[in-house]
Amino acid sequence: MTSEPNFEDADAFYESLLDAHQGLSREQSESLNARLVLVLANQVGSTQALLACLKVAQQTGDETL
């Protein structure tokens, strides 16, 4: 699992993510997040890598990765 920043343009992605949530209800926003996680998990493909990412996400909480 890569723990160093690996974005081509993190700021642009973050802005697009915020834009995607614009005007959504909380429920719609949560649904979008869930779908995005599944799409990204499919892109990664490796269960081992996904479990490592899940473990890091659980440990870091609100801290920046």
Secondary structure as UniProt FT lines:
FT   HELIX           10..21
FT   TURN            22..23
FT   HELIX           26..44
FT   HELIX           47..60
FT   TURN            61..62
//
